Amino acid sequence: MDSEKLQENIIKKDQTLSNRHIDLDPAGYFLIKIDHNKQTIIVEHFMNNIDNEGYALDPITNEPIKCDSNIRRKHNLIFRGQSAKEVGILITEKRNDLISKLEHALYLGRELQKAEQCLIEQSTYIQD
């Protein structure tokens, strides 16, 4: 199989996997950004509560968090670094209470690696 066909297969499989149901991590969630001017990966951690149906609730209002809302939430913590490894170590070795699900840790590692690659390539990063 040539590399182009392999890449197509990987993209197709990843898209399918991205659409599966996942349970949210009750320890919170992360939003990842990159700042090309400062050559930095920025990771914001947000707290949330999970209701019996699996929906994320705002810890202040206890209302479901809407993905399309214009309401800006305040992050709980912020981490900055130039590499996926640097930020990952800050999150997991400095704090051990921000990730409670193994699949969340794996997801975060993949996204940090993707953000690092976009930082190096000066391309746009879009979190999955």
C-alpha positions in Angstrom: 0.0 0.0 0.0 1.4 3.4 -1.0 1.7 6.2 1.6 -1.1 8.2 0.0 -3.5 5.3 0.2 -2.4 4.6 3.8 -3.0 8.3 4.7 -6.5 8.1 3.2 -7.3 5.0 5.2 -6.0 6.6 8.5 -8.0 9.8 7.9 -11.2 7.8 7.2 -10.7 5.5 10.3 -10.0 8.6 12.5 -13.1 10.4 11.3 -15.2 7.3 12.1 -13.6 7.0 15.6 -14.1 10.7 16.3 -17.9 10.2 15.9 -18.2 7.5 18.5 -19.8 8.1 21.9 -17.5 8.9 24.7 -18.2 9.6 28.3 -17.0 12.9 29.5 -14.2 13.1 32.1 -15.7 14.3 35.4 -12.3 15.9 36.2 -12.9 18.5 33.5 -11.9 19.2 29.9 -9.1 21.0 28.1 -9.1 23.6 25.3 -5.9 23.7 23.3 -4.7 26.7 21.3 -1.4 27.7 19.7 0.2 31.2 19.6 2.4 31.4 16.6 3.9 34.7 17.6 5.0 33.4 21.0 5.7 29.9 19.6 3.7 28.4 22.4 1.0 25.7 22.9 -1.6 27.0 25.4 -3.9 24.5 27.2 -6.8 25.7 29.3 -8.4 23.4 31.8 -12.1 23.8 32.6 -14.1 22.3 35.5 -17.5 20.7 34.9 -20.0 18.5 36.5 -21.5 15.5 34.6 -25.3 14.8 35.1 -26.9 11.3 35.1 -27.4 11.5 31.3 -23.7 12.3 30.6 -24.1 16.0 29.9 -21.5 18.5 31.1 -22.9 21.0 33.5 -21.5 24.4 34.2 -20.2 24.2 37.8 -21.5 27.7 38.6 -25.0 27.5 37.1 -25.5 23.7 37.0 -27.0 24.2 33.5 -25.9 22.1 30.5 -23.0 23.6 28.7 -24.0 24.4 25.1 -21.4 23.9 22.4 -22.8 26.8 20.3 -23.1 29.3 23.1 -21.4 32.7 23.0 -20.9 32.5 26.7 -17.2 32.6 27.6 -16.3 30.4 30.5 -13.3 31.1 32.8 -10.6 28.5 32.7 -9.6 26.8 36.0 -5.9 26.5 35.1 -3.7 27.3 32.1 -0.5 25.5 30.9 2.0 26.8 28.3 4.9 25.2 26.6 6.6 24.8 23.3 6.3 21.0 22.9 3.6 18.4 23.5 5.9 16.7 25.9 6.5 19.8 27.9 2.8 20.7 28.3 1.9 17.0 28.9 4.4 16.8 31.8 3.1 20.1 33.3 -0.4 18.7 33.2 0.3 15.1 34.4 3.3 15.5 36.7 2.6 18.8 38.3 -1.1 18.0 38.8 -2.5 14.4 39.0 -6.2 15.4 39.4 -7.1 16.9 36.1 -7.5 13.7 34.1 -9.5 10.7 35.6 -10.1 8.6 32.4 -7.4 6.8 30.4 -9.1 7.6 27.1 -9.0 11.3 28.0 -5.2 11.1 28.6 -4.7 9.4 25.3 -6.9 12.0 23.5 -5.0 14.8 25.1 -1.6 13.4 24.1 -2.8 13.1 20.5 -4.1 16.6 20.4 -0.9 18.0 22.0 1.2 16.3 19.4 -1.1 17.6 16.6 -0.8 21.2 18.1 3.0 20.9 18.3 3.1 19.9 14.6 0.9 22.8 13.6 3.2 25.1 15.7 6.3 23.8 13.8 4.6 24.1 10.4 3.0 27.5 11.1 -0.4 26.0 10.2 -3.8 26.3 11.8 -4.6 24.0 14.7 -8.2 22.7 15.1 -9.0 20.6 18.1 -10.8 17.3 17.4 
